[in-house]
Amino acid sequence: MTAQIKHYIEVSDILAIRCECNRCHAVLTLPLAKDVGASLLACPRCGEGWARQKNSTSELLISEFAQKAEQLATAVPYMGLTLMLEIKPSDSDED
């Protein structure tokens, strides 16, 4: 017999976007309610370029995701369903 563990979060549980610099590992947490776009240009610690790269729409995509997640969290309580996201288990959960 095989057992499987699944992990879910409600959309309303998404409070912020957490960014970690690949170069210096500084962490920046941005609440969804904030316009996150300008904060994603470069690491505030080492200046490493983040979301805005040549021919990239990453900055816009992340900003739109944050806005839509906030809008969805506000709308879900008025829907006739519970909306959850399945998330990848941590490595320790797979053992």
C-alpha positions in Angstrom: 0.0 0.0 0.0 1.3 3.5 -0.9 0.6 6.5 1.2 0.7 10.0 -0.2 0.7 13.3 1.6 -0.7 16.4 -0.1 -0.3 20.0 1.1 -2.8 22.7 0.4 -3.1 26.4 1.3 -6.1 28.6 0.9 -5.7 31.6 -1.4 -6.5 33.8 1.6 -3.4 32.4 3.3 -1.1 34.0 0.8 0.0 37.2 2.5 3.2 38.2 0.8 5.8 37.3 -1.9 9.2 36.3 -0.5 12.3 37.0 -2.7 15.7 35.7 -2.0 18.7 36.9 -3.9 20.6 34.2 -5.8 23.9 36.0 -5.2 24.0 37.3 -1.6 20.9 35.4 -0.2 19.3 38.6 1.2 15.6 38.1 1.7 12.9 40.6 0.8 9.2 40.0 1.8 6.6 42.1 0.0 3.0 42.2 1.1 0.5 41.5 -1.7 -1.2 44.8 -1.0 1.9 46.7 -2.0 2.8 47.4 -5.6 5.7 45.0 -5.8 7.0 45.9 -9.3 9.6 48.5 -8.4 10.9 46.4 -5.5 11.8 43.5 -7.9 14.3 45.4 -10.1 17.4 44.7 -8.0 18.5 43.2 -4.7 18.4 45.9 -2.1 21.6 44.5 -0.5 24.0 43.7 -3.4 22.3 45.3 -6.4 22.0 42.0 -8.4 19.5 42.5 -11.2 16.3 40.6 -10.3 13.1 40.5 -12.4 13.9 43.1 -15.0 16.2 41.5 -17.4 16.6 42.1 -21.1 13.5 41.2 -23.1 11.8 39.9 -19.9 8.3 40.4 -18.6 9.0 38.8 -15.2 8.6 42.0 -13.3 5.1 42.5 -14.8 4.1 38.9 -14.3 5.1 38.9 -10.6 3.2 42.2 -10.0 0.1 40.8 -11.8 0.3 37.6 -9.8 0.4 39.6 -6.5 -2.5 41.7 -7.5 -4.6 38.8 -8.8 -3.9 36.7 -5.6 -5.1 39.6 -3.4 -8.2 40.1 -5.6 -9.0 36.4 -5.5 -8.5 36.2 -1.7 -11.0 39.0 -1.3 -13.6 37.4 -3.7 -13.4 33.8 -2.4 -15.4 34.3 0.8 -18.4 35.3 -1.4 -18.1 32.2 -3.6 -19.9 28.9 -3.0 -16.6 27.0 -2.7 -13.4 26.8 -0.9 -10.4 27.5 -3.2 -7.1 26.0 -2.3 -3.7 25.6 -4.0 -1.8 22.4 -3.8 1.8 23.0 -2.9 4.9 20.9 -3.4 5.9 19.1 -0.2 9.2 20.0 1.5 12.0 17.5 1.0 11.7 16.3 4.6 8.0 15.3 3.9 9.0 13.0 1.1 11.1 10.7 3.3 
